[in-house]
């Protein structure tokens, strides 16, 4: 008979495998879903990011139905529609300048401070037109 591994060892191994990555998306970004038959090339606003599963919720896209049972007397059963999250690899930001879906890149921008000093900041830029995506 094979000896069982320690449960704590297994939990630590799973914890090390799970990587929480930032999404690169910000509030009020317009996103386009790049895959899927029904929702391909549709756009919507960024709602929420789930870091553990690396999924993004987009307003009005990938609608799914959920049945809610009555919990008290007087309530009726109803079917509600809600947004289902899409994986980050299937979503792209739409550039407000050129209107194309693009990857997020970082580029340096020099900013002059009120005291006369110059500071270099890295901001998000479009991969097509190389213009600054909203701060």
N, C-alpha and C positions, 0 to 999 in steps of 0.2 A: 504494500500500500504506500502511495506517495505521501510524504508529509505536507501538511497545509502551510502555506506561507502566513506570516504574521499579518494580521489585518491592518495594523498601523503602517507597515511597510507598503502595502498595497495602496492605502489612502495617500501616503506621501508621494508615491510614484505618479498617481493620477494628478495630484496637485502640481507637480513639476511639469507634467505634459500640457496642462491647460495654460495657455498664454493669453493674457488680457491685452489686446492691442487697441490703441486709439483709432477712431474711425476716420478722422480728417475732415469730417463734415461738421458744419456749424448750423445754428438755428437760422431758419429762413433761407437755407440753401435750396435751390431748385435741383431736383435729382431726376435722372432718367433711368428707367429699368431697361437693361440691354438684352435680356433673355426672357423667354416665355412666349407662348403663342398668343395669348389673349392680351397681355400687357406690354409687349415689346414696343419700345420707342414712345411710351406714354410718360408724361412728366407730372411731378407733384412735389409738394414741400416736404422737407425733412422733419420728422416728428421725434423719433426716439432711436437710440442706439443701444443694443444689447451686447456688451463687451464679451460675455462668456461664450456666446454662440456666434459672435461676429455677424450679427444681422441688423438691418436697418428697417425702420418702419417709415413708409412714405404715405402721405395723405392721399386718400382716394384710390390707391392702387393695390392690387392683390387682395381684393375684398373676399372675405370668407364668411360663412354663415355658422352661427353657433345657436344651439337650442337651449333655452333657459327654462327650467322647470319651476313651477310655482312653489314658493317656500311657505307661504301663509295662505289661509283661506281667503277667497276673494280674488286672488291673483290668477291669471291665466297663463298658459304656456305660450311662449313667443319665440320667434326666430329673429335674432339680431345679426346685423352685418357689421363686421369690424375689419380693420386693416391687418393683414398678416405680414410678418416681417420677411424681407428678402435678404439674401446673403450679400455682403459687401462687394464681393467680386462681380456681382451682376448689376451693380449700380454705378452710375457716373454722374459727376456734377455737370450741369449745363452752364456754360459760360454766358454771363449777361451781355458781353460785348459781341461775340461772334455767333452765339446761339448753338454751338456744337458741344456734344458731350465730350468731356476731357478728363484726363487724370489730374490729380492735384500735384503740383510741383512747388518747390520752394525756391525763392529767388531773393537776392539782397536788394534793399531799398534804403537810400540814405535819407535820414530825417534830421532837420535842423532844430535843435532845442532852443527855448527862449533865452538861455544864457549864452548863446553863440556857439556852443559845441555841436559837433556833427556825430550822429549815432547811426549805426548800420543795423537795420532790422530785417528779419527774414519773413516774407509774406507769401501767401499762396498765389500762384500765377497759373494761367491757362497754358496747356501744352501746345495749343494751336496758334493763338494770336499773341502769346507772351504778355498779356495784360494782367493787371492786378485783379484777382477775384476779391470781392467784397472783404473788408477787414473783419 
